Amino acid sequence: MTVAVTGALRVERAFARARAERRLALVVYLTVGYPDRTSTGALLRAALEGGADILELGVPFSDPLADGTTVQRASEAALRNGVTLADCLTEAAAVVGERDAPVLLMGYTNPFMQYGFERLAADGARAGVAGVIVPDMPAEESAELDMALAPAGLLRIDLYAPTTPNERLAQLLPQARGFVYCVSLTGVTGARRALASDVAELVGRVRRHTTLPIVVGFGISAPEHVAALRGIADGVVVGSAAIDVVTSAPAEDRARALRAFVESLQAAGRS
């Protein structure tokens, strides 16, 4: 009898593998349909070849409140290219089927609601998606989405900022699944020159309430940022900086440039 490998199990395995190799797990975010519809698959594969452990597929949306200029522009371009949530699920299914990779959808409440939460859960499970990250949906308002995702075995990953009070962490973290996403700064996504000084404190506060892996994202843009998080977090998320690499490379060199960038981040995450 064969047992289907769920997306949630792929996530668990990814962190276990990184832990066994004494390095940070690397999560890479790319907007589906940027810079064009045809290149998404090659870029996702390049990220995996460079050492990405988990892929975050950005679902284009016209009003991405949590995102800075880089992701906003990528999202606008993808929308102009006609990319829909259904296209994102198709890309996810293709890469999961080929590489057995953990894939999450990063998107906003509106596109998910328009699609329908139960339909999203069913189609996501069929595509092999591990779960979703919804930056504009507080955990306290996610019951309807959770009711749809749970029977399908999909995760909902919450974001916690340095401003999150300890009482809220104590209330919400026991229900968390998969991993916990710590936002390294207050504000929007985007490459930064330096990490915020209170990241270690936030991760420490989160660890008091969960045994799940903790990743840090928002503003992680260079190998030295990754290296600085060794011994603090279990993983890092890199998004805007990866998109910047794709944007600045000539069309024929995008995949190679992204793979090399991801390799440099992966190397920096090793202890």
C-alpha positions in Angstrom: 0.0 0.0 0.0 1.4 3.4 -0.9 0.8 6.4 1.5 0.4 9.8 -0.2 2.9 12.3 1.1 1.1 15.4 2.3 2.4 18.9 1.8 2.5 19.3 5.6 4.7 16.3 5.9 7.0 17.7 3.2 7.3 20.9 5.3 8.2 18.8 8.4 10.8 16.8 6.4 12.4 20.0 5.1 13.0 21.4 8.5 14.2 18.0 9.8 16.7 17.7 6.9 18.0 21.2 7.5 18.4 20.5 11.2 20.2 17.2 10.5 22.6 19.2 8.2 23.1 21.8 10.9 21.9 24.7 8.8 19.0 27.1 8.5 16.1 26.0 6.3 15.7 28.3 3.3 12.3 29.5 2.2 12.2 31.4 -1.2 9.3 33.5 -2.3 8.6 34.2 -6.0 5.6 35.9 -7.5 3.8 33.6 -10.0 3.7 35.1 -13.4 6.7 37.5 -12.9 8.5 38.6 -15.0 6.3 36.6 -17.4 4.0 33.6 -17.3 6.3 31.3 -19.1 9.3 31.8 -16.8 7.8 30.9 -13.4 8.4 27.2 -13.6 12.1 27.6 -14.6 12.6 30.1 -11.7 11.0 27.8 -9.1 13.2 24.9 -10.2 16.3 27.2 -10.2 15.5 28.1 -6.6 15.2 24.4 -5.6 18.4 23.6 -7.4 20.1 26.4 -5.5 19.1 24.8 -2.2 15.7 26.3 -1.3 13.9 23.9 1.1 10.5 25.4 0.8 8.9 27.5 -2.0 6.4 30.3 -1.3 4.3 31.1 -4.4 3.1 34.7 -4.4 -0.5 35.0 -5.5 -0.8 38.3 -7.4 -3.2 40.9 -5.9 -3.9 44.5 -6.7 -3.6 45.8 -3.1 -0.8 43.8 -1.4 -0.7 45.8 1.9 2.1 43.9 3.6 4.4 44.1 0.6 7.0 46.7 -0.4 7.7 48.2 -3.8 9.5 45.1 -5.2 6.7 42.6 -4.6 4.0 45.2 -5.5 5.6 45.8 -8.9 6.0 42.0 -9.5 2.3 41.5 -8.5 1.2 44.3 -10.8 3.2 42.8 -13.7 1.7 39.3 -13.0 -1.8 40.7 -13.0 -1.1 42.4 -16.3 0.1 39.0 -17.5 -3.4 37.6 -16.6 -2.2 35.4 -13.7 -5.0 34.0 -11.5 -5.1 31.9 -8.3 -5.9 28.9 -10.6 -2.6 29.5 -12.4 -0.8 29.5 -9.1 -2.2 26.2 -8.2 -1.2 24.8 -11.6 2.4 26.0 -11.1 2.4 24.5 -7.6 1.1 21.1 -8.9 3.8 21.1 -11.7 6.7 21.7 -9.3 5.4 19.4 -6.6 4.8 16.6 -9.1 8.3 16.9 -10.5 10.4 17.7 -7.4 8.4 16.5 -4.4 8.9 20.0 -2.9 7.1 21.7 -0.1 5.0 24.6 -1.6 3.0 27.3 0.2 0.7 29.9 -1.4 1.3 33.4 0.0 -1.8 35.5 -0.8 -4.3 37.9 0.5 -7.8 37.3 1.9 -9.6 38.7 -1.1 -8.4 36.3 -3.8 -8.8 33.4 -1.5 -12.4 34.4 -0.6 -13.3 35.0 -4.2 -12.0 31.6 -5.1 -13.9 30.0 -2.1 -12.1 28.6 0.9 -13.4 25.0 0.5 -12.5 25.0 -3.2 -9.1 26.4 -2.3 -8.6 23.6 0.2 -9.7 20.9 -2.2 -7.7 22.2 -5.2 -4.7 23.0 -3.0 -4.6 19.4 -1.6 -5.0 18.0 -5.1 -2.1 20.2 -6.3 0.1 19.0 -3.4 0.2 22.5 -1.7 1.3 22.4 1.9 -0.7 25.4 3.0 -1.2 29.1 2.9 0.1 32.3 4.4 -2.4 35.1 4.5 -0.7 38.3 5.8 -3.9 40.4 6.0 -5.9 37.8 8.0 -5.4 37.8 11.7 -5.4 34.4 13.4 -8.4 35.5 15.4 -10.4 36.0 12.2 -9.3 32.8 10.4 -11.9 30.3 11.8 -13.8 29.9 8.5 -10.5 29.4 6.5 -9.2 26.9 9.1 -12.4 24.9 8.9 -11.9 24.5 5.2 -8.1 23.8 5.3 -8.0 21.3 8.2 -10.0 18.4 6.7 -7.8 18.8 3.5 -4.6 18.6 5.6 -3.4 22.1 4.7 -1.6 24.4 7.0 -2.2 28.0 7.7 1.0 29.8 8.7 0.6 32.9 10.9 2.9 35.9 11.0 4.1 37.4 14.2 5.7 40.9 14.4 8.0 42.4 17.1 5.0 44.3 18.3 3.0 41.1 19.1 2.3 41.1 22.9 3.2 38.0 25.0 -0.4 37.4 25.9 -1.3 37.0 22.2 1.6 34.7 21.6 0.5 32.6 24.6 -3.1 32.4 23.3 -2.4 31.7 19.6 0.9 29.7 19.3 -0.4 26.5 20.9 -2.7 26.2 17.9 0.0 26.9 15.3 1.0 24.1 12.8 3.8 23.6 10.4 6.1 26.4 11.5 5.9 30.0 12.9 6.7 33.0 10.7 8.4 35.8 12.6 8.4 39.2 10.8 11.8 40.8 11.4 10.5 44.3 11.4 7.4 46.4 11.6 6.5 47.5 8.1 6.3 46.0 4.7 8.5 43.4 2.8 11.6 44.5 1.0 15.3 44.1 1.1 17.1 46.0 3.9 20.7 46.7 4.6 20.6 45.4 8.2 18.4 43.3 10.3 16.4 44.8 13.1 18.0 44.5 16.5 14.9 43.0 18.2 14.7 39.8 16.0 16.4 37.6 18.6 14.1 38.9 21.3 11.0 38.1 19.2 12.2 34.6 18.4 13.0 34.0 22.0 9.5 35.1 23.1 7.9 32.9 20.5 10.0 29.8 21.5 8.5 30.0 25.0 5.1 29.0 23.6 5.9 26.5 20.8 8.2 23.7 19.8 7.6 24.3 16.1 10.4 25.6 13.8 10.6 29.4 13.6 11.5 31.2 10.5 12.3 34.9 10.1 11.3 36.9 7.0 10.8 40.5 5.7 14.1 42.3 5.0 16.3 39.2 4.7 18.3 40.1 1.5 22.0 39.1 1.8 24.1 36.1 3.0 25.3 38.1 6.0 21.6 38.5 7.2 21.2 34.7 7.0 24.5 34.1 8.8 23.4 36.5 11.6 20.3 34.3 12.2 22.3 31.1 12.8 21.6 29.9 16.3 18.6 32.1 16.6 16.0 31.0 14.1 15.4 27.6 12.3 14.9 29.1 8.9 14.8 32.3 6.8 12.4 33.6 4.1 13.8 35.6 1.2 11.5 37.2 -1.2 12.1 40.8 -2.4 15.8 40.1 -2.8 15.2 37.0 -4.9 12.8 39.0 -7.1 15.4 41.8 -7.4 17.9 39.3 -8.7 15.4 38.1 -11.3 14.6 41.6 -12.3 18.2 42.8 -12.8 19.4 39.7 -14.8 19.1 39.5 -18.6 16.2 37.3 -19.6 18.4 34.4 -20.7 20.3 34.5 -17.4 17.5 34.8 -14.9 17.4 31.2 -13.7 21.2 30.9 -13.4 21.4 34.2 -11.5 18.6 33.1 -9.1 20.2 29.7 -8.5 23.6 31.3 -7.7 21.9 33.8 -5.3 20.0 31.0 -3.5 23.3 29.0 -3.3 25.0 31.9 -1.5 22.1 32.1 1.0 22.1 28.4 1.6 25.9 28.4 2.2 25.5 31.3 4.7 23.0 29.3 6.7 25.4 26.5 7.5 26.9 26.4 11.0 
